[in-house]
Amino acid sequence: MAQFEFNFDAIALREALTKLPDILAWEKLDPPAPAEIYIPTMHSKALQPEVSIVEGMRGAGKSFWTAVLADDKTRALIAKVGNIETSSQLIVKVGFGLDFDNQQFPNSQRIASLLDQGCTPDDIWRSVLLRAVLIVLEKNLFLSMTR
């Protein structure tokens, strides 16, 4: 078996790594600037409209791409530059995510409470979908997120 010899300065490499900027995971729904968008080949499938569930470990890009797809301008940009087929009539709404104010999405305690009251996960998901549809149709929400 062939052995490979790497010729590099380990101290210089460590120093360069320590100088990298501290960038947290993308945990917001604000879209990135166009200059911050790069589409790795392995991510292109997740950007297809017919893919409804995307799995990935923490930091893999799920929240980043959610923010991109939920914004009309950035979604149009990636469709054009990434050659990703999307409909101009596509409406994207986020059903669950990190919400520091607990206004847009139910938090883990609220979900646990709903489950304790006999709601099924399907009930909760259908409610999330119904809420998004009512918002798009500009209909009054007849249910509140709180009791």
HELIX and SHEET records of a PDB file:
HELIX    1   1 ALA A   10  THR A   18  1                                   9    
HELIX    2   2 PRO A   34  GLU A   36  5                                   3    
HELIX    3   3 THR A   41  LEU A   47  5                                   7    
HELIX    4   4 LYS A   62  ALA A   70  1                                   9    
HELIX    5   5 ASP A   72  VAL A   81  1                                  10    
HELIX    6   6 SER A  108  ASP A  116  1                                   9    
HELIX    7   7 PRO A  121  VAL A  136  1                                  16    
END                                                                             
